[in-house]
Amino acid sequence: MTRYSPEGATPAMAQWFALKAENPEALLFFRMGDFYELFFDDATAAAAALDIALTARGSHAGDPIPMCGVPVGAASAYLARLIRRGFRVAVAEQTEAPRKGKGAAKGPLARAVVRVVTPGTLTEDELLEPGRSNLLLALAGEAGNGRGRKSKAAEAESMIGAAWIDVSTGLFETARVTQAALAALLGRLDPAEILAPAEMALGEHESARAPEVLFPNVETARQRLAAAFDVASVDAFGTFTDEEAVAASVAVDYVQRSQAGKLPRLAHPSPQMEGGILGIDPATRASLDILRARDGGTEHTLFSAMNQTVTSAGARMVAEWLGAPLA
């Protein structure tokens, strides 16, 4: 990413620089009238990913400013394409009405990021894939070589807390698994986005890893989780291990930040007993073509044969049942 100094920027571009500094990992959709416009390296990346024209608007530090844009009315389609390509998008809206009249104040309209769209925090049906739960998964606890040298046997039995949220349905569940069982859990959940410590290996799901996040200590995690659901203690919802509490807190915080500080309606966290679900290792799951065929599509799968639903939400529910059969 090329670094530009905001020095000498126009008032509108100074806004862009400030909002971009707050969201460096995301492409910035900057509302300008009836368009979302992207500038500098964001524009170059988006134009290539969307196959749209890359132009220039004005100049900064003596160089033309690369720019591309998409109509506000068609933004969902472009967002979907960017998310599928692995991008995260911060959406900056105009937060005041256009000024009119002779006495109107001059200067750019106020703008603020109202949402950060990521693979695991989608809510719109047009952005969601039918037949697949759109899960954000947070993992916390011992993994890999994160806490000193261990024998392979001890490493395999180290415990990991998992918490997953489907923002589109409000689903919120947790579990505690061993390192050895993590691959099976990842295969079952097939998360769209994963929040995990940098040292935790995710295998074939590595591409779903989100930018590095901070993991709070256990006490802070439990306090944050209780505050998010306005209860005195998270134990009101069940018994959570320390690892589960940390993972759940990280997931809730990530969702809240993606929605500009407003937590969407979620079910209270529910601890799950993985022992009640049939464990299927990744190789077996792939060979059975339960949800996806070997070419990555859904044709000629168990899901395609059984899915008779008429809504996207119903299709995702069937996929969830098939992917996690009872033991």
C-alpha positions in Angstrom: 0.0 0.0 0.0 1.4 3.3 -1.1 1.6 5.8 1.8 0.4 9.4 1.1 0.6 12.4 3.4 -2.6 14.3 3.9 -0.7 17.5 3.9 -2.0 19.9 1.2 -5.2 17.9 0.6 -8.4 19.5 -0.3 -11.1 19.5 2.5 -12.9 16.6 1.0 -9.7 14.6 0.5 -8.7 15.4 4.0 -11.9 13.6 5.1 -10.9 10.7 3.0 -7.4 10.5 4.5 -8.9 10.6 8.1 -11.4 7.9 7.4 -8.8 5.8 5.6 -6.4 6.0 8.5 -9.2 4.6 10.7 -9.7 1.6 8.3 -6.3 0.9 6.7 -7.2 -2.8 6.0 -10.3 -2.0 4.0 -11.2 -0.5 0.7 -13.0 2.8 1.4 -16.3 3.4 -0.4 -16.4 7.2 0.0 -19.9 8.6 -0.7 -19.9 11.5 -3.2 -23.5 12.2 -4.3 -24.9 9.3 -6.1 -21.6 7.4 -6.3 -19.3 5.6 -3.9 -15.8 6.7 -5.0 -12.4 5.1 -4.3 -9.1 6.8 -4.5 -5.3 6.0 -4.7 -4.4 2.3 -4.1 -8.0 1.5 -3.2 -9.1 2.6 -6.7 -6.4 0.7 -8.4 -7.3 -2.5 -6.6 -11.0 -2.1 -6.9 -10.9 -1.3 -10.6 -8.9 -4.4 -11.3 -11.1 -6.6 -9.2 -14.4 -5.2 -10.6 -13.2 -4.7 -14.2 -14.3 -1.1 -14.2 -12.6 2.0 -15.5 -9.7 3.6 -13.5 -9.6 7.3 -14.0 -8.2 10.3 -12.1 -9.7 13.2 -10.2 -7.6 16.2 -9.2 -4.1 15.9 -8.0 -2.2 15.4 -4.7 1.5 16.1 -4.1 1.8 16.9 -7.7 0.4 13.6 -9.0 -3.0 12.7 -10.4 -5.3 10.9 -7.9 -6.3 7.5 -9.2 -10.1 7.2 -8.9 -12.9 4.8 -9.7 -16.6 4.7 -8.6 -19.8 2.6 -8.5 -23.4 3.9 -8.4 -25.0 3.8 -5.0 -28.0 2.0 -6.4 -25.9 -0.9 -7.7 -23.4 -0.9 -4.8 -24.6 -4.3 -3.4 -23.6 -6.2 -6.5 -20.1 -4.6 -6.5 -19.7 -5.2 -2.8 -20.6 -8.9 -3.3 -17.9 -9.2 -6.0 -15.3 -7.5 -3.8 -16.1 -9.7 -0.7 -15.8 -12.9 -2.8 -12.4 -11.7 -3.9 -11.3 -11.4 -0.3 -11.6 -7.7 0.2 -13.0 -5.8 3.2 -14.9 -2.6 2.5 -15.5 0.4 4.8 -18.6 2.3 3.7 -18.5 6.1 4.4 -21.8 7.9 4.1 -22.7 11.5 4.0 -24.1 12.1 7.5 -25.8 15.5 6.8 -28.1 16.6 4.1 -26.8 18.7 1.2 -26.8 22.4 2.1 -28.9 24.8 0.1 -29.5 28.5 0.0 -27.2 31.6 0.2 -26.6 31.3 3.9 -25.5 27.6 3.7 -22.2 26.8 5.3 -19.3 26.1 3.0 -17.0 23.1 3.1 -17.5 19.4 2.6 -20.5 17.5 4.0 -19.8 15.5 7.1 -19.0 11.9 6.5 -18.5 8.9 8.7 -17.9 5.1 8.2 -21.2 3.5 9.0 -20.2 -0.1 8.4 -17.2 -2.3 7.6 -18.3 -5.1 5.3 -16.3 -8.3 5.8 -16.9 -11.9 4.7 -18.1 -12.9 8.1 -20.4 -10.0 8.8 -22.8 -9.9 5.8 -26.5 -9.4 6.4 -28.1 -8.7 3.0 -29.6 -11.6 1.1 -28.0 -10.4 -2.1 -24.6 -10.7 -0.6 -25.2 -14.1 1.0 -24.6 -17.4 -0.7 -27.7 -19.7 -0.7 -27.1 -23.0 1.0 -24.2 -21.8 3.1 -24.3 -20.4 6.6 -22.2 -17.2 6.7 -20.3 -17.7 9.9 -17.8 -15.5 11.7 -15.6 -17.8 13.8 -13.4 -16.7 16.7 -10.8 -19.1 18.2 -8.9 -18.6 21.4 -6.6 -20.7 23.6 -3.5 -22.8 23.2 -2.5 -23.7 19.6 0.6 -24.7 17.7 3.7 -23.5 19.5 1.9 -20.5 21.0 2.9 -21.3 24.6 6.3 -22.9 24.7 7.5 -26.2 23.4 5.3 -29.2 23.8 5.3 -32.8 22.8 3.0 -33.6 19.8 0.7 -35.5 22.1 0.3 -32.6 24.5 -0.1 -30.2 21.7 -2.9 -32.2 20.2 -4.8 -32.2 23.5 -4.4 -28.5 24.2 -7.8 -26.8 24.4 -9.3 -24.2 22.1 -12.3 -22.1 22.7 -14.5 -21.4 19.6 -17.4 -19.0 19.2 -19.3 -18.5 16.0 -21.9 -15.9 14.9 -24.2 -15.7 11.9 -25.0 -12.0 11.8 -27.8 -12.6 9.2 -29.8 -14.9 11.5 -28.5 -13.9 15.0 -27.0 -17.4 15.7 -24.4 -17.3 18.4 -22.8 -20.6 19.7 -19.6 -21.6 21.4 -17.7 -24.8 22.0 -14.5 -26.1 23.5 -12.4 -28.5 21.4 -9.0 -30.0 21.4 -6.3 -28.9 18.9 -6.7 -32.3 17.3 -10.4 -31.8 16.8 -10.0 -28.3 15.3 -9.8 -29.4 11.7 -13.1 -31.3 12.0 -14.8 -28.3 13.5 -13.5 -26.0 10.8 -14.7 -28.5 8.2 -18.2 -28.6 9.7 -18.6 -24.9 10.2 -16.9 -23.8 7.0 -16.6 -20.2 8.3 -16.5 -17.3 6.0 -14.1 -15.4 8.2 -11.9 -16.5 11.1 -10.4 -14.5 14.0 -7.5 -16.4 15.5 -4.1 -15.8 17.1 -1.3 -15.4 14.5 0.4 -18.6 15.7 -2.7 -20.8 15.4 -2.6 -22.9 12.2 -5.8 -23.0 10.2 -4.8 -25.5 7.5 -6.9 -25.3 4.3 -9.0 -22.5 6.0 -6.0 -20.1 6.2 -7.5 -17.9 3.4 -10.5 -17.1 5.7 -8.2 -15.6 8.4 -9.0 -11.9 9.2 -6.4 -9.3 9.9 -4.8 -9.8 13.3 -7.1 -8.9 16.2 -6.4 -8.4 19.9 -7.4 -11.0 22.4 -8.4 -9.7 25.9 -7.6 -11.5 29.1 -10.3 -13.7 30.6 -11.7 -11.2 33.1 -12.0 -8.5 30.5 -13.6 -10.9 28.1 -16.3 -12.0 30.5 -17.0 -8.3 31.5 -17.3 -7.2 27.8 -19.5 -10.1 27.0 -21.9 -9.5 29.9 -22.0 -5.8 29.1 -22.9 -6.5 25.4 -26.0 -8.5 26.5 -26.8 -6.3 29.5 -26.5 -9.0 32.1 -24.5 -9.1 35.4 -22.6 -12.3 34.3 -22.3 -14.3 31.1 -23.0 -17.3 33.3 -26.7 -16.3 33.0 -26.6 -18.1 29.6 -24.7 -21.2 30.6 -21.3 -22.4 31.7 -18.5 -21.1 29.5 -14.8 -22.1 29.8 -12.3 -19.3 29.8 -11.3 -20.1 26.3 -14.9 -19.9 25.1 -15.5 -16.6 26.9 -12.4 -15.0 25.3 -13.5 -16.3 21.8 -17.0 -15.1 22.3 -15.9 -11.7 23.4 -13.6 -11.3 20.4 -16.4 -12.3 18.0 -18.9 -9.8 19.6 -16.4 -7.0 19.5 -15.5 -7.6 15.9 -19.2 -7.6 14.9 -19.9 -4.5 16.9 -16.9 -2.6 15.2 -18.1 -3.7 11.8 -21.5 -2.1 12.4 -20.0 1.3 13.6 -20.4 0.4 17.3 -24.0 -0.8 17.0 -24.4 -4.5 17.9 -27.0 -6.1 15.8 -29.7 -8.4 17.3 -28.0 -11.6 18.3 -29.2 -14.6 20.3 -27.5 -15.0 23.6 -24.4 -17.2 23.4 -25.2 -20.9 23.7 -22.5 -23.4 24.7 -22.6 -26.5 22.5 -21.6 -30.1 23.3 -19.5 -31.2 20.3 -20.0 -34.8 21.6 -23.6 -34.8 20.3 -22.5 -34.1 16.7 -21.1 -36.7 14.4 -17.4 -35.9 13.9 -16.4 -36.0 10.2 -12.7 -35.4 9.4 -12.0 -33.0 6.5 -10.9 -35.8 4.0 -14.1 -37.8 4.6 -16.3 -34.7 4.4 -14.8 -33.8 1.1 -15.2 -37.2 -0.4 -18.9 -37.4 0.6 -19.9 -34.3 -1.4 -22.3 -33.3 1.4 -22.4 -29.6 0.7 -19.8 -29.1 -2.0 -18.6 -31.2 -4.9 -14.9 -31.6 -5.5 -15.0 -28.8 -8.1 -16.2 -26.4 -5.4 -19.8 -26.2 -6.7 -23.0 -27.4 -5.2 -24.3 -29.5 -8.1 -24.4 -33.3 -7.6 -24.2 -33.0 -3.8 -26.3 -34.3 -1.0 -27.5 -30.8 -0.4 -28.6 -30.2 -4.0 -30.6 -33.5 -3.9 -32.4 -32.7 -0.6 -32.8 -29.0 -0.8 -36.5 -28.2 -1.6 -36.6 -24.8 0.3 -37.9 -21.6 -1.3 -35.9 -19.1 0.7 -32.2 -18.5 1.1 -32.5 -18.7 4.9 -34.2 -22.0 4.6 -31.5 -23.3 2.3 -28.8 -22.2 4.8 -30.7 -24.1 7.5 -30.8 -27.3 5.5 -27.1 -27.0 4.8 -26.4 -26.5 8.5 -28.3 -29.7 9.4 -26.6 -31.7 6.8 -23.2 -30.4 7.8 -23.6 -31.3 11.4 -25.6 -34.6 11.7 -26.4 -35.8 15.2 -24.2 -38.6 16.6 
